[in-house]
């Protein structure tokens, strides 16, 4: 009788200055080499193990890159918990969360000179209601920008999907489906516009050739400023609601 294969471990640990840090293990038969990255929204180190890789080699790889990992973890912005009184960003502007009892709703209020997101309902439901509000706002802005840029290029978008990816802000399939990170709604509008221009341009050029970048620049003349903003501040978007 053939014994079932033992399940592969899903994590290991590394000691960084006396702190034991959990590192997730991602076994990927299509990977060609070991890689180490931080999973954005959960801020967890992840090592990818290629085909024929081994746990001992993965651990050794993490140890060799301990200095890099220490620096990256130290550079992460502090997590922003979604709690009453916290300040988050909406379209690049600060918004203070304000919890109130009552029927479970979430709505913006700018009547007192400061922007508030007033969230009614049970306190335990506040994080979910804030996330749902941000996703609704993101879909509204992303769909509008997608329609505008698609019309400019004369291309057809089959579907728009929102998610919370950890390693990219958007993606475009050859079938015409575009996926975006809803977290971009917290960035200034010119950043969202660039992200949409980037993904819509892939419907004409499924690559990152000079011709592709010319298309993006035509759609979004401020693309370099937007790319720079994401490089500098993208981690702060993932910090909202992070563990």
C-alpha positions in Angstrom: 0.0 0.0 0.0 1.4 3.4 -1.0 1.7 5.8 1.8 0.3 9.3 1.1 3.0 12.0 0.7 3.5 14.1 3.8 2.2 17.6 3.5 4.8 20.2 2.8 5.4 22.7 5.6 3.8 26.2 5.0 6.1 28.3 7.2 9.5 28.5 8.9 11.0 31.0 11.2 14.0 33.4 11.2 15.6 35.1 14.2 16.1 38.9 13.6 17.8 40.5 16.5 16.1 38.2 19.0 12.7 38.5 17.5 11.3 35.3 15.9 9.7 36.2 12.6 7.4 33.8 10.8 8.1 33.3 7.1 5.5 31.8 4.8 6.6 29.1 2.4 5.2 29.1 -1.1 6.0 25.9 -3.0 5.7 26.7 -6.7 6.7 24.1 -9.3 6.8 26.9 -12.0 9.3 29.0 -10.1 12.9 28.9 -11.3 14.6 30.2 -8.2 14.1 31.1 -4.6 12.7 34.6 -4.0 11.8 36.5 -0.8 9.2 39.2 -0.6 6.8 40.8 1.8 3.1 40.0 1.4 1.6 43.6 1.4 -1.7 43.6 3.3 -0.5 41.1 5.9 3.1 42.3 6.0 4.4 38.7 6.2 7.7 37.6 4.6 7.1 34.9 1.9 9.8 32.7 0.4 9.0 31.1 -2.9 10.5 27.6 -3.4 11.1 26.4 -6.9 10.6 23.0 -8.4 12.9 20.5 -6.7 13.5 22.9 -4.0 13.9 21.8 -0.4 13.0 23.1 3.0 16.7 23.2 4.2 17.6 25.3 1.1 14.7 27.6 1.7 15.8 28.2 5.3 19.4 28.8 4.2 18.1 31.3 1.6 16.2 33.2 4.2 19.2 33.2 6.5 21.4 34.6 3.8 18.9 37.4 3.1 18.3 38.2 6.8 19.8 41.6 6.5 17.6 42.5 3.5 14.5 41.2 5.4 15.4 43.2 8.5 15.7 46.4 6.5 12.5 45.8 4.7 10.5 45.1 7.8 12.0 48.2 9.6 11.0 50.3 6.6 7.4 49.3 6.7 5.0 52.1 7.8 3.1 51.4 11.0 -0.1 49.6 10.6 -3.3 51.7 10.6 -6.0 49.9 12.5 -9.6 50.5 11.4 -11.0 51.8 14.7 -13.1 54.7 15.9 -11.1 57.9 15.6 -8.5 56.6 13.2 -7.5 58.7 10.1 -7.4 57.0 6.7 -7.0 58.4 3.2 -9.7 58.7 0.6 -8.6 60.0 -2.8 -5.4 61.4 -1.1 -7.3 63.3 1.5 -7.5 62.5 5.3 -10.8 61.2 6.6 -11.4 60.5 10.2 -13.5 57.4 11.2 -16.4 58.1 13.5 -18.4 55.3 15.0 -22.0 55.9 16.0 -24.7 53.5 17.2 -27.7 52.8 15.0 -28.4 51.2 11.6 -25.4 49.8 9.9 -24.4 52.4 7.3 -21.3 54.3 6.3 -21.4 57.8 4.8 -19.0 60.8 4.4 -19.7 64.0 6.3 -17.8 67.3 5.6 -20.2 69.6 7.4 -17.7 70.5 10.3 -14.7 71.5 8.2 -13.1 68.1 8.6 -14.0 65.0 6.5 -15.5 62.2 8.6 -16.6 58.8 7.6 -19.5 58.1 9.9 -20.0 54.4 10.5 -23.2 53.3 12.2 -23.8 49.9 13.7 -22.1 47.5 16.1 -18.5 48.4 16.9 -17.3 45.0 15.9 -18.6 45.5 12.3 -16.7 48.9 11.8 -13.7 47.5 10.0 -15.8 45.5 7.5 -18.1 48.5 6.9 -15.2 50.8 6.2 -13.7 48.3 3.8 -17.0 47.9 2.0 -17.3 51.7 1.7 -13.8 52.0 0.2 -14.5 49.2 -2.2 -17.7 50.8 -3.4 -15.9 54.1 -3.9 -13.1 52.4 -5.7 -15.4 50.6 -8.1 -17.1 53.8 -9.0 -13.9 55.7 -9.8 -12.2 52.7 -11.5 -15.1 51.9 -13.7 -15.4 55.6 -14.8 -11.7 55.9 -15.6 -11.7 52.6 -17.4 -14.5 53.6 -19.6 -12.8 56.9 -20.4 -9.4 55.4 -21.3 -10.9 52.4 -23.2 -12.9 54.9 -25.3 -9.7 56.9 -26.0 -7.9 53.8 -27.3 -10.9 52.2 -29.0 -10.7 49.0 -27.0 -13.3 46.9 -25.2 -13.0 45.9 -21.6 -14.8 42.6 -20.9 -15.0 42.8 -17.1 -13.6 44.7 -14.2 -12.7 43.0 -11.0 -11.6 44.3 -7.6 -9.3 42.5 -5.2 -6.6 43.0 -2.6 -3.5 41.6 -4.3 -0.2 41.8 -2.3 2.3 42.2 -5.1 0.6 44.2 -7.9 -1.9 47.0 -8.2 -3.5 45.8 -11.3 -3.5 43.2 -14.1 -5.0 42.7 -17.5 -5.8 39.4 -19.3 -5.8 38.9 -23.0 -9.5 38.1 -22.8 -10.2 41.7 -21.8 -10.7 41.3 -18.0 -8.9 43.9 -15.9 -8.3 43.5 -12.2 -7.5 46.3 -9.8 -6.6 46.7 -6.2 -9.4 48.5 -4.4 -6.7 50.2 -2.1 -5.8 52.6 -4.9 -9.0 54.6 -3.9 -6.9 55.8 -0.9 -4.3 57.3 -3.2 -4.6 60.7 -5.0 -6.8 60.6 -8.1 -3.8 61.0 -10.5 -2.4 57.7 -9.2 -5.7 55.9 -9.8 -5.8 57.4 -13.3 -2.3 56.1 -14.1 -3.1 52.6 -12.9 -6.2 52.5 -15.1 -4.3 53.9 -18.1 -1.6 51.3 -17.6 -4.0 48.3 -17.5 -6.2 49.6 -20.4 -3.1 50.1 -22.5 -2.3 46.4 -22.2 -5.4 45.8 -24.3 -3.4 47.2 -27.2 0.1 46.1 -26.1 0.3 43.0 -23.9 3.9 43.8 -22.9 6.0 46.6 -21.5 7.7 47.7 -24.7 8.5 51.3 -25.6 5.3 51.4 -27.7 3.3 50.3 -24.6 4.8 53.1 -22.4 4.1 55.7 -25.2 0.4 54.6 -25.1 0.3 55.0 -21.3 2.0 58.5 -21.5 -0.6 59.6 -24.1 -3.5 58.5 -21.8 -1.8 59.8 -18.6 0.8 62.5 -19.1 1.5 62.5 -15.4 2.4 58.9 -15.3 6.0 59.4 -13.9 4.7 61.3 -10.9 2.1 58.6 -10.3 4.7 55.8 -10.6 6.9 57.7 -8.1 4.0 58.1 -5.7 3.3 54.4 -5.7 6.9 53.5 -5.1 7.2 55.9 -2.2 3.8 55.5 -0.6 2.3 52.3 -1.8 3.1 50.5 1.4 1.0 52.9 3.4 -2.1 51.8 1.5 -1.4 48.2 2.5 -0.9 49.3 6.1 -4.6 50.2 6.4 -6.3 47.4 8.3 -3.0 45.4 8.3 -2.4 42.9 11.1 
